[in-house]
């Protein structure tokens, strides 16, 4: 990859684990300096033009760890 002054860098790879239309067609890592993120992309077609729509999120592993570490009071609220 050529050297650039890009603020965000990433790569997309075919999603071999796609099991439903809601799963992304491509996924990959995204490096935003000190933040490691995840890119998910879906192949779309509109008016005969093909394009990729995408979202950049926290890595799934990090989301799972945050959910596991959530305080029970945070999950259930004050009523319990």
C-alpha positions in Angstrom: 0.0 0.0 0.0 1.4 3.4 -0.9 2.4 5.7 2.0 -0.3 8.4 2.6 -1.3 10.9 5.2 -4.6 9.2 5.6 -6.4 9.6 9.0 -8.3 6.4 8.7 -7.0 3.2 7.1 -8.7 -0.2 6.6 -9.2 -3.2 4.5 -12.3 -5.2 3.4 -12.4 -9.0 2.9 -15.2 -11.3 1.7 -17.3 -12.4 4.6 -17.1 -16.2 4.5 -19.5 -16.5 7.4 -22.4 -14.7 5.8 -25.6 -16.7 6.6 -28.4 -14.2 6.0 -29.0 -11.1 3.8 -28.5 -8.9 6.9 -25.0 -10.1 7.4 -22.4 -8.0 5.6 -20.9 -9.1 2.3 -17.5 -7.8 3.4 -15.8 -7.1 6.8 -12.4 -5.9 7.9 -10.3 -3.9 10.4 -10.2 -0.2 10.4 -7.3 1.7 12.1 -8.0 5.3 13.2 -4.8 6.1 15.0 -5.1 4.7 18.5 -8.7 3.3 17.9 -9.1 -0.1 16.3 -12.6 -0.3 14.6 -14.5 -2.7 12.4 -15.8 -2.0 8.9 -18.9 -3.9 7.6 -20.0 -3.4 4.0 -23.0 -4.6 2.0 -23.2 -4.8 -1.8 -26.2 -2.7 -3.0 -27.8 -1.9 -6.4 -29.9 1.1 -7.1 -31.1 2.3 -10.6 -28.7 -0.2 -12.2 -25.7 1.1 -10.3 -23.8 -1.2 -7.9 -22.2 0.3 -4.8 -21.1 -0.5 -1.3 -22.9 0.8 1.8 -20.9 0.5 5.0 -20.8 1.1 8.7 -17.8 1.5 11.0 -18.3 0.2 14.6 -16.4 -0.9 17.6 -15.1 -4.5 17.2 -17.6 -7.2 18.1 -15.3 -8.6 20.7 -15.1 -5.3 22.5 -18.9 -4.9 22.4 -19.3 -8.4 23.9 -16.8 -7.6 26.7 -18.6 -4.4 27.5 -22.0 -6.2 27.7 -20.6 -8.9 29.9 -19.1 -6.3 32.2 -22.3 -4.2 32.5 -23.6 -3.8 36.0 -26.8 -5.7 36.7 -28.4 -2.5 37.9 -27.6 -0.8 34.6 -29.3 -3.6 32.7 -32.4 -4.0 34.9 -32.8 -0.4 36.0 -33.7 1.0 39.4 -37.0 -0.9 39.7 -35.3 -4.2 40.6 
